[in-house]
């Protein structure tokens, strides 16, 4: 059925393929390509690597922009209220973790095993750098090396500091615009998911 202009009627227009179906088609095509071509299909490995990197490139910038912009919009009363609840939640989580770590070993019997040689016995001990993990001396280094706890602390500190800065409206508007731009980039990358899944498979 067509209209007077010769175009298909809206009631008979077919809906586009859903994203889930496209991803499943990409998965099935990737499996078929791998089974049919075998080792020559490895030429798609760079495509798979680029897709994975494209998925990762917006995660940390979005985290930084969201934390700084979201916390910067709050007032002092809201910050104190949320801070108290956050400390309670953190204390409860730490208590639960300590309880699990202490009680789980008691559920297993004592295991006696023979000693064996391992190069880990002579390997130099690597200290656990708690400060480097949570307190970034260089936030850009933390972002380049994907040190997420350090980035969260830095972004939260800047966002909380913005709550008391006068005239922060233009900066927050800029951060919100950047956040929306990063979201648009992420959505574009998501449209490439069927091809990325095809290459990965």
Secondary structure, DSSP 8 states (H G I E B T S, - for coil): -B-TTS-B-GGG------HHHHHHHHHHHHHHHHHHHGGGGGGGHHHHHHHHHHHHTTHHHHHHHHHHHHHHT--HHHHHHHHHHHHHHHHHHHHHHHHHHHHHGGGS----------GGGTS------HHHHHS-S-HHHHHHTT-HHHHHHHHHHHHHHHTT-TT-HHHHHHHHHHHHHHHHHHHHHHHTHHHHHHHH-
